[in-house]
Amino acid sequence: MKKYLFFALLCMLSTLALAQSEERAGTPQERAARQAERLAKELNLTAEQQAQTEAALLVRSQAMGEVKGTGKANKRASLGKMKAAQNEYEQTMRGVLNDEQFAKFSEMQKEQKTKVREKIRERRGQRDNG
C-alpha cells in the first residue's frame, strides 16, 4: 500500500514540476516579452528600443523553435540554422542599441554562454559519474 501511495505522490509531483516548467517557458511571444523587459531594465532601453528588441527576440525564438522541432535528424544543419538565427539577432541588436548598450549587451551574451557551458559540463560530469 505504501508503494502505491509513494508512486501516486511521485506522479503528482512530477506533473506539478512539468506544469511549472511549461508555465515558465510560455509561448514565443511571452518569452520575447519577458526577455525584452529584462533587457530594457539592464540596458536602460527606450520604449522604441524595447519594442524593436521584443520583435527581434520573437523572430529569433520562432527560428529556434523551427529548428528544435526538426529533431536530431541532421544535427549539423540544425546547429548551422541556430547560429544563423543568433547572428541575425545580434546584427539586429547592433542596429537597435547605441555603442554603450551594445557593449553591455555583448558582455551579457558572453556571461550567458559561460553559464550554459558550465551547466553542460556539470551534466556531463553527473552523467559520467552516475
Contacts in CASP RR format, 6 or more apart in sequence:
PFRMAT RR
TARGET T0000
AUTHOR 0000-0000-0000
METHOD contacts of the structure
MODEL  1
MKKYLFFALLCMLSTLALAQSEERAGTPQERAARQAERLAKELNLTAEQQ
AQTEAALLVRSQAMGEVKGTGKANKRASLGKMKAAQNEYEQTMRGVLNDE
QFAKFSEMQKEQKTKVREKIRERRGQRDNG
25 31 0 8 1.000
28 58 0 8 1.000
28 61 0 8 1.000
28 62 0 8 1.000
28 65 0 8 1.000
29 58 0 8 1.000
31 57 0 8 1.000
31 61 0 8 1.000
32 54 0 8 1.000
32 55 0 8 1.000
32 57 0 8 1.000
32 58 0 8 1.000
32 61 0 8 1.000
33 54 0 8 1.000
35 53 0 8 1.000
35 54 0 8 1.000
35 57 0 8 1.000
36 50 0 8 1.000
36 51 0 8 1.000
36 53 0 8 1.000
36 54 0 8 1.000
36 57 0 8 1.000
37 50 0 8 1.000
39 45 0 8 1.000
39 50 0 8 1.000
39 53 0 8 1.000
39 105 0 8 1.000
40 49 0 8 1.000
40 50 0 8 1.000
40 53 0 8 1.000
42 104 0 8 1.000
42 108 0 8 1.000
43 49 0 8 1.000
43 97 0 8 1.000
43 101 0 8 1.000
43 104 0 8 1.000
43 105 0 8 1.000
44 101 0 8 1.000
45 53 0 8 1.000
45 97 0 8 1.000
45 101 0 8 1.000
49 96 0 8 1.000
49 97 0 8 1.000
49 101 0 8 1.000
52 92 0 8 1.000
52 96 0 8 1.000
53 93 0 8 1.000
53 96 0 8 1.000
56 89 0 8 1.000
56 92 0 8 1.000
56 93 0 8 1.000
56 96 0 8 1.000
57 89 0 8 1.000
59 85 0 8 1.000
59 88 0 8 1.000
59 89 0 8 1.000
59 92 0 8 1.000
60 85 0 8 1.000
60 86 0 8 1.000
60 88 0 8 1.000
60 89 0 8 1.000
63 81 0 8 1.000
63 82 0 8 1.000
63 84 0 8 1.000
63 85 0 8 1.000
63 88 0 8 1.000
64 82 0 8 1.000
64 85 0 8 1.000
66 81 0 8 1.000
67 78 0 8 1.000
67 81 0 8 1.000
67 82 0 8 1.000
67 85 0 8 1.000
68 78 0 8 1.000
70 78 0 8 1.000
71 78 0 8 1.000
72 78 0 8 1.000
90 109 0 8 1.000
93 102 0 8 1.000
93 105 0 8 1.000
94 102 0 8 1.000
97 105 0 8 1.000
END
